[in-house]
Structures are given as structure tokens and as C-alpha cells.
Amino acid sequence: MKDRYALVAATEHIARQYIDAFGLKDWEAYGYTAAVTGARFERLVIMRPHWNATAAELAEFETEFVPHWATRVPPDGVYKVI
């Protein structure tokens, strides 16, 4: 089975822009709230909401989205929060 790589951002559209900007071949794009039940990724990068984020949105990112997406990566995989 082929390894899966994912970039996660506030929206799938933003994730696709990052993938395009960095020339990431074969990476999948997801928004924070995407339904990925059962999906596993060997490498996953999740982008913090850097612009116009409220304190509540930043707290939700750290307490909800970061732990949720971490469950999608096996112990020997790569999980980065940028």
C-alpha cells in the first residue's frame, strides 16, 4: 500500500494552496473539520491559523484539531504542527 501524506489547514482550499506553493506531489488536502474516519497518514502537517484568528479559534485549534489529527498518524509516522 502506498504511503499517504496530508496537509491540513483551516479549509481544504487553503491546504491546496500550500501544496501548490511548496510543490508537494501526491499530498492530500484537508480542512480542519474534514471527516477522515479510519484514514491513516504516514506524514501529516497541520497549519496553525496564523491570520485573523480569535483567541477562541486558537484554543479550539490546540484542544480539538491538533489532538484529533494526531490520531491519524501511526507512532512511527511524522506529525508536524506549523
Contacts in CASP RR format, 6 or more apart in sequence:
PFRMAT RR
TARGET T0000
AUTHOR 0000-0000-0000
METHOD contacts of the structure
MODEL  1
MKDRYALVAATEHIARQYIDAFGLKDWEAYGYTAAVTGARFERLVIMRPH
WNATAAELAEFETEFVPHWATRVPPDGVYKVI
3 42 0 8 1.000
3 43 0 8 1.000
4 28 0 8 1.000
4 39 0 8 1.000
4 40 0 8 1.000
4 41 0 8 1.000
4 42 0 8 1.000
5 24 0 8 1.000
5 26 0 8 1.000
5 27 0 8 1.000
5 28 0 8 1.000
5 41 0 8 1.000
5 42 0 8 1.000
5 43 0 8 1.000
5 44 0 8 1.000
6 27 0 8 1.000
6 28 0 8 1.000
6 29 0 8 1.000
6 30 0 8 1.000
6 41 0 8 1.000
6 43 0 8 1.000
6 44 0 8 1.000
6 45 0 8 1.000
6 72 0 8 1.000
7 15 0 8 1.000
7 18 0 8 1.000
7 19 0 8 1.000
7 24 0 8 1.000
7 27 0 8 1.000
7 28 0 8 1.000
7 29 0 8 1.000
7 30 0 8 1.000
7 44 0 8 1.000
7 45 0 8 1.000
7 46 0 8 1.000
7 47 0 8 1.000
8 15 0 8 1.000
8 29 0 8 1.000
8 30 0 8 1.000
8 31 0 8 1.000
8 32 0 8 1.000
8 34 0 8 1.000
8 44 0 8 1.000
8 45 0 8 1.000
8 46 0 8 1.000
8 47 0 8 1.000
8 65 0 8 1.000
8 69 0 8 1.000
9 15 0 8 1.000
9 17 0 8 1.000
9 18 0 8 1.000
9 29 0 8 1.000
9 30 0 8 1.000
9 31 0 8 1.000
9 32 0 8 1.000
9 46 0 8 1.000
9 47 0 8 1.000
10 31 0 8 1.000
10 32 0 8 1.000
10 47 0 8 1.000
10 49 0 8 1.000
11 31 0 8 1.000
11 32 0 8 1.000
12 29 0 8 1.000
12 30 0 8 1.000
12 31 0 8 1.000
12 34 0 8 1.000
14 31 0 8 1.000
14 47 0 8 1.000
15 29 0 8 1.000
15 30 0 8 1.000
15 31 0 8 1.000
15 47 0 8 1.000
16 29 0 8 1.000
18 24 0 8 1.000
18 29 0 8 1.000
18 47 0 8 1.000
19 27 0 8 1.000
19 29 0 8 1.000
28 41 0 8 1.000
30 36 0 8 1.000
32 46 0 8 1.000
32 61 0 8 1.000
32 65 0 8 1.000
33 65 0 8 1.000
36 72 0 8 1.000
38 72 0 8 1.000
39 72 0 8 1.000
40 72 0 8 1.000
40 73 0 8 1.000
40 74 0 8 1.000
41 72 0 8 1.000
41 73 0 8 1.000
42 73 0 8 1.000
42 74 0 8 1.000
42 77 0 8 1.000
42 78 0 8 1.000
43 73 0 8 1.000
43 77 0 8 1.000
43 78 0 8 1.000
44 69 0 8 1.000
44 72 0 8 1.000
44 73 0 8 1.000
44 78 0 8 1.000
44 79 0 8 1.000
44 80 0 8 1.000
45 80 0 8 1.000
45 81 0 8 1.000
45 82 0 8 1.000
46 65 0 8 1.000
46 66 0 8 1.000
46 69 0 8 1.000
46 79 0 8 1.000
46 80 0 8 1.000
46 81 0 8 1.000
46 82 0 8 1.000
47 82 0 8 1.000
48 58 0 8 1.000
48 61 0 8 1.000
48 81 0 8 1.000
48 82 0 8 1.000
49 57 0 8 1.000
49 58 0 8 1.000
49 61 0 8 1.000
53 61 0 8 1.000
66 81 0 8 1.000
69 79 0 8 1.000
70 79 0 8 1.000
73 79 0 8 1.000
END
